[in-house]
Amino acid sequence: AAEDFKRKLTAILSADVKGYSRLMGEDEEATVRTITAHRKVITSVIEKYRGRVVDSPGDNILAEFVSV
């Protein structure tokens, strides 16, 4: 029923690492270490602006920011 449907306005952020495959081929260990460090930073920024990480497979991060 229509009354069971909840509508919301949401901004979506999708980001990935340029040249990820090349970087992994050149130095997998350093690339994983760098991506892990950057993911921590971007996650804290996302949370600072009341967003949440929806998914983060490989070099991608997907976040949503729900409107108030």
N, C-alpha and C positions, 0 to 999 in steps of 0.2 A: 504494500500500500504506500501511497505517496507520503503519508505522515511518518512512515518508518525511515524515510530517506533523509539523511542529514547532509546539507550542502555546506561546503567551506571553501574559502579562498586561500590558496596556497601558492607560494613561490617555490620553484624547484631549482636546485643547483646541481649540475652534473659537471664533473671535472675529471680529466685524466692527464697522465704524464706524456708530454710530447717526446717521441723517440724511445718509448718504454722498451720495445722489443730490441732495439739497437743497444740500449743501455744494459739490458739484461744479458745480451750476448757478449758485451765487452767486459762486464764485471758484475756478475749476479749478486754476490755478497754485499758489495758496496751499494748497489742499487736498492736492494731490499732494506738495508740499514737506513739509507736516505729516505726512502718512501715511508718507512715506519716513523721516522722522526717528523717528517712533514705532515703525516696523517695526524699525529698528536697535536701539532700546532693548528691545523685547519679545523680539527674537531673542537678544540677549545674556542676558536673564533665562531664557529657555527653555534655552539652552545651559548656563547656570550650574547648572541643576537637572537636567542630563544628558538633556535633551530634544532633539528635532530638529524643525525645520520641515519638514513634508511637502509643503505647497503654500501659496502666498500670492497667489491671484488677486485683482486689484482691491483692495477694502478688507478682504478676508477673510484670516485666517491660520489654518492648520491645523497643529497640532503633536502629536507623540506623545512619551510618557514611558514607556519600557519598564521594567517592574519588574525588580529585581535578584534 
